[in-house]
Amino acid sequence: MDYPIWDVAIGGGMLMAIVAISHVIVSHFAIGGGLLLAVTETLAVRRGDPHFRDLARRGSLMLILVSTVYGAISGVGIWVVAGLISPGAISALIHNYVWGWAIEWTFFVIEIVAALIYYTTWGKISKRAHLMIGWFYFVSAYLSLVVINGIITYMLTPGRWLETHAFWDGFFNPTYWPSLVLRTGICALLAVAFLLFLTRKSAEAERPRLVRYLGLWLLVGGLVSYAGYRWWEAALPQ
């Protein structure tokens, strides 16, 4: 045997599912929430709307608490659990995509730093500079998804990689683009699901307008998710 056996009472697959699914929910919120906050603050600055700006400010606290705290912890948990359940598979995955992982981790570090700066600089720097930090956060978070999506979809549909063992053949596999579209829509849906609770603290007269605004994001996210899912389903091999 190359590795010792790690026996879990509930089963390794179930433990992996618990850690991974919770992480995926939080990480997709981190991306969609970043876009929603950046767009909301942009509209607030252009229109001089204090209610939109207040929603973005309160949303940034939730973004920090949920994504940078639990998201980071559960992300590490995935590596620990996966490494113990199937160390051979994780070793092979790292060797095949070591530079992909390195790039993704770089974007993740930038994302965390940008999120912390974004939250701590409300009212301390110019609105334009603060807005740039918000967009910088979203771009780095989304690029992290762009990279990790190639590795995750490769595990399900390696495509031509089975013949060539080429990095890009595995990365841009048959379900890469459909999955990216699906995940992008899910990011928007989860952003609305989390931030909708914050409208309860807004001025009562402004709540309907803010809810309608978030409802538009919900509609667009739902349509994009559905389109991505149908595309992804069609791209799966028989």
C-alpha positions as CSV (number, residue, x, y, z in Angstrom):
1,M,0.0,0.0,0.0
2,D,1.2,3.5,-0.9
3,Y,-1.1,5.2,1.7
4,P,-2.7,4.3,5.0
5,I,-6.5,3.8,5.2
6,W,-8.6,6.7,6.7
7,D,-11.9,5.2,7.8
8,V,-14.7,7.7,8.5
9,A,-17.9,6.6,10.2
10,I,-20.3,8.4,7.9
11,G,-18.2,7.5,4.8
12,G,-15.6,9.5,3.0
13,G,-17.9,10.5,0.2
14,M,-20.5,11.9,2.5
15,L,-17.9,13.9,4.5
16,M,-16.5,15.3,1.2
17,A,-20.0,16.2,0.1
18,I,-20.7,18.1,3.3
19,V,-17.5,20.1,3.1
20,A,-17.5,20.7,-0.6
21,I,-21.1,21.6,-1.1
22,S,-21.1,24.2,1.7
23,H,-17.8,25.6,0.3
24,V,-19.3,25.9,-3.2
25,I,-22.4,27.7,-2.0
26,V,-20.2,30.3,-0.1
27,S,-17.6,30.7,-2.8
28,H,-20.3,31.3,-5.5
29,F,-21.9,33.9,-3.2
30,A,-18.4,35.5,-2.9
31,I,-18.2,36.0,-6.6
32,G,-21.8,36.9,-7.3
33,G,-21.9,39.1,-4.2
34,G,-18.8,40.9,-5.4
35,L,-20.5,41.7,-8.8
36,L,-23.7,42.7,-7.2
37,L,-22.0,45.0,-4.7
38,A,-19.8,46.6,-7.3
39,V,-22.8,47.3,-9.6
40,T,-24.9,48.6,-6.7
41,E,-22.2,51.0,-5.6
42,T,-21.6,52.1,-9.1
43,L,-25.3,53.0,-9.5
44,A,-25.3,54.7,-6.1
45,V,-22.4,56.9,-7.0
46,R,-23.8,57.8,-10.4
47,R,-27.3,58.5,-9.1
48,G,-26.3,59.9,-5.8
49,D,-28.5,57.3,-4.2
50,P,-27.7,56.8,-0.4
51,H,-29.9,53.8,-0.1
52,F,-28.1,51.8,-2.8
53,R,-24.8,52.8,-1.2
54,D,-26.0,51.7,2.2
55,L,-27.1,48.3,0.8
56,A,-23.6,47.9,-0.7
57,R,-21.9,48.9,2.6
58,R,-23.9,46.4,4.7
59,G,-23.4,43.8,2.1
60,S,-19.7,44.1,2.3
61,L,-19.7,43.0,5.9
62,M,-21.7,39.9,5.0
63,L,-19.2,39.3,2.2
64,I,-16.3,39.4,4.6
65,L,-17.9,37.2,7.3
66,V,-19.2,34.6,4.9
67,S,-16.7,34.4,2.1
68,T,-13.4,35.3,3.5
69,V,-13.9,33.5,6.8
70,Y,-16.0,30.4,6.2
71,G,-15.0,30.2,2.5
72,A,-11.3,30.1,3.3
73,I,-11.7,27.6,6.1
74,S,-13.9,25.3,4.1
75,G,-11.6,25.6,1.1
76,V,-8.8,24.3,3.2
77,G,-11.1,21.6,4.5
78,I,-11.7,20.3,1.0
79,W,-8.0,19.8,0.5
80,V,-7.6,18.0,3.9
81,V,-10.6,15.7,3.4
82,A,-9.9,14.9,-0.3
83,G,-6.2,14.3,0.5
84,L,-7.1,11.8,3.2
85,I,-9.9,10.1,1.3
86,S,-8.0,9.7,-2.0
87,P,-4.4,10.9,-1.8
88,G,-3.4,9.2,-5.0
89,A,-6.1,11.1,-7.0
90,I,-5.2,14.4,-5.4
91,S,-1.5,13.9,-6.1
92,A,-2.3,13.2,-9.8
93,L,-4.5,16.2,-10.0
94,I,-1.8,18.5,-8.5
95,H,0.9,17.1,-10.8
96,N,-1.3,17.6,-13.9
97,Y,-2.4,21.1,-13.0
98,V,0.2,22.5,-10.6
99,W,0.4,25.9,-12.4
100,G,-3.4,26.1,-12.7
101,W,-3.7,25.7,-8.9
102,A,-0.9,28.2,-8.4
103,I,-2.7,30.8,-10.5
104,E,-6.0,30.1,-8.8
105,W,-4.5,30.5,-5.4
106,T,-2.9,33.8,-6.5
107,F,-6.3,35.2,-7.6
108,F,-7.8,34.0,-4.3
109,V,-5.2,35.8,-2.2
110,I,-5.8,39.0,-4.2
111,E,-9.5,38.5,-3.7
112,I,-9.2,38.2,0.1
113,V,-7.0,41.3,0.3
114,A,-9.3,43.3,-1.9
115,A,-12.3,42.3,0.2
116,L,-10.7,43.4,3.4
117,I,-9.6,46.7,1.9
118,Y,-13.1,47.2,0.4
119,Y,-14.8,46.7,3.7
120,T,-12.4,48.8,5.9
121,T,-12.2,51.9,3.6
122,W,-15.9,52.9,3.5
123,G,-15.9,56.7,3.9
124,K,-12.1,56.8,4.3
125,I,-11.1,57.2,0.6
126,S,-12.8,58.8,-2.4
127,K,-15.9,57.1,-3.8
128,R,-14.1,56.5,-7.1
129,A,-11.2,54.8,-5.5
130,H,-13.4,52.7,-3.3
131,L,-15.4,51.7,-6.3
132,M,-12.3,50.6,-8.1
133,I,-11.4,48.3,-5.2
134,G,-14.8,46.7,-5.4
135,W,-14.5,46.0,-9.1
136,F,-10.9,44.7,-8.5
137,Y,-12.3,42.3,-5.9
138,F,-14.9,41.0,-8.4
139,V,-12.5,40.5,-11.3
140,S,-10.0,38.6,-9.2
141,A,-12.8,36.5,-7.7
142,Y,-14.3,35.7,-11.1
143,L,-10.9,34.8,-12.6
144,S,-10.4,32.4,-9.7
145,L,-13.6,30.7,-10.9
146,V,-12.5,30.7,-14.5
147,V,-9.3,28.8,-13.5
148,I,-10.9,26.4,-11.0
149,N,-13.7,25.6,-13.3
150,G,-11.3,24.1,-15.9
151,I,-9.9,21.7,-13.3
152,I,-13.2,20.7,-11.8
153,T,-14.8,20.0,-15.1
154,Y,-11.8,18.1,-16.3
155,M,-12.4,15.6,-13.5
156,L,-15.8,14.8,-14.9
157,T,-15.2,15.1,-18.6
158,P,-11.4,14.9,-19.4
159,G,-12.1,14.9,-23.1
160,R,-9.1,14.7,-25.5
161,W,-6.8,14.8,-22.4
162,L,-7.1,11.0,-22.2
163,E,-5.3,10.8,-25.5
164,T,-2.9,13.7,-25.5
165,H,-2.4,14.4,-21.8
166,A,-2.0,18.1,-22.8
167,F,-2.8,20.7,-20.2
168,W,-5.1,22.7,-22.4
169,D,-7.0,19.7,-23.8
170,G,-7.9,18.8,-20.2
171,F,-8.6,22.4,-19.1
172,F,-10.9,23.4,-22.0
173,N,-12.8,20.1,-21.9
174,P,-16.3,19.4,-23.3
175,T,-18.1,20.8,-20.3
176,Y,-15.8,23.8,-19.5
177,W,-17.9,26.6,-21.1
178,P,-21.3,25.2,-20.2
179,S,-20.2,24.9,-16.6
180,L,-18.8,28.4,-16.6
181,V,-22.1,29.8,-17.8
182,L,-24.1,27.7,-15.3
183,R,-21.8,28.8,-12.4
184,T,-22.0,32.4,-13.4
185,G,-25.8,32.3,-13.2
186,I,-25.7,30.5,-9.8
187,C,-23.3,33.2,-8.5
188,A,-26.0,35.8,-9.3
189,L,-28.7,33.7,-7.6
190,L,-26.8,33.2,-4.4
191,A,-25.8,36.9,-4.2
192,V,-29.5,37.8,-4.2
193,A,-30.3,35.0,-1.7
194,F,-27.8,36.4,0.8
195,L,-28.3,40.1,0.2
196,L,-32.1,40.0,0.2
197,F,-32.0,39.7,4.0
198,L,-30.2,43.0,4.2
199,T,-33.1,44.9,2.7
200,R,-35.0,44.4,6.0
201,K,-32.7,47.0,7.6
202,S,-33.3,49.5,4.9
203,A,-35.8,52.4,5.2
204,E,-39.4,51.0,4.9
205,A,-40.2,53.2,2.0
206,E,-37.2,52.1,0.1
207,R,-37.6,48.3,0.6
208,P,-39.9,47.7,-2.4
209,R,-37.5,49.5,-4.8
210,L,-34.5,47.5,-3.5
211,V,-36.4,44.2,-3.6
212,R,-37.4,44.9,-7.2
213,Y,-33.8,45.7,-8.0
214,L,-32.6,42.4,-6.5
215,G,-35.5,40.6,-8.2
216,L,-34.1,41.7,-11.6
217,W,-30.8,40.0,-10.6
218,L,-32.7,36.9,-9.6
219,L,-34.5,36.8,-13.0
220,V,-31.3,37.2,-15.0
221,G,-29.4,34.7,-12.8
222,G,-32.1,32.2,-13.2
223,L,-32.2,32.5,-17.0
224,V,-28.4,32.2,-17.2
225,S,-28.3,29.2,-14.9
226,Y,-31.0,27.4,-16.8
227,A,-29.3,28.1,-20.2
228,G,-26.0,26.9,-18.8
229,Y,-27.5,23.8,-17.3
230,R,-29.2,22.7,-20.5
231,W,-25.9,23.4,-22.4
232,W,-23.9,21.4,-19.8
233,E,-26.4,18.5,-19.9
234,A,-26.1,18.4,-23.7
235,A,-22.3,18.4,-23.5
236,L,-22.1,15.4,-21.2
237,P,-20.9,12.2,-23.0
238,Q,-23.3,9.4,-23.4
